[in-house]
Amino acid sequence: MFDTDKTPTVLVVDDDYTNREILNEILRDDYRILTAENGKQALEVLKTDVHPKVILLDVNMPEMSGREMIKIMKQDNNFEHIPVIVITAEEGSEGELLKAGAMDFISKPFNPEIVKLRVMRTIENKNYSDNLEEMVAQKTAEVIKKTEEAKQTLEGVLQGLADVIEDRDMESGEHVKRTQLYVETLANYLISTQSLYADELIKMQPEIVTKSMALHDVGKLGIPDSILLKPGKLDPVEYEIMKTHTTVGKNIIERMGDVNTVLYLKHCKDICYGHHERWDGKGYPRGLSGTDIPLAARLASLADVYDALACARVYKPAFPFSEVMKIINDGKGTQFDSLIVDAVMQLQDRFQEITDQHK
């Protein structure tokens, strides 16, 4: 008998009894297997105390399809972190399902070795991510709970954590500093010019927003090195895993303390979770649009993209400044908030100065 506290659980969701039995036969020696006949039944299983490490999900099922189930899962904080491997015989649906939230695919008819390997690797990545989240959250929570002296040094500690992230990501050590200065410059300009965002930014305390930029990529701690440090282009599955750094970052911040009462943590969460959203709703992870994207995240998004263009990375040289500004301006009203882009256009000299001073 398995020790259910230690054996990973796999939830198999397929309306075909034979498919469920085949997958059970392939995986039962290594995992605790639970089954459901459709998405609706699977969601009922998830509402119990079951915590599967991975879900093997058929696409076409009665009552609730796999597509519908993925959509519901991604809207629920309790389920959105569970990786889904789609099992399907459909041709050409990979891109659509990856965009919806699937992590990988297993084709029918089943190859036992492929099934075992993909389940094993998905669970390994999940465990890796969970362990890093827990470790970072615990260590940071310890710092936050310490004395007033520890609170005064928190900025330095978190800046150090940001440096660790950059070192692991092979980014320039000045990336965080530059993005902080871009955000600070933008916020102060939007306040001093009495823009539409001036009152909101004053309430947000721009100096805290600036400090919060240090952890905008903390979620990359949960991305496997094989993906984070890959020198070439990511394949579709790897890209979907990379995109989860936004959600991983949000989870780490939420474990640090109450994001609803600590303004610093609120801004950290908004930035981690929202800096890859787009004004037109085509970003990730939630597809937010317009002012539904937190203002701190809108500032962070532009600062992060600007820095990625203006500064050299291990995989590309820096773009010429004129081209950087053209790309930013072309994103006005689509990728970026128009008001923030207008501010950047007015602050070109200062942005270039920051870039040159902190290479």
Summary of the structure (lengths in Angstrom):
residues: 359
radius of gyration: 22.2
end to end distance: 58.3
largest distance: 68.9
contacts: 1138
relative contact order: 0.08
helix: 59%
strand: 8%
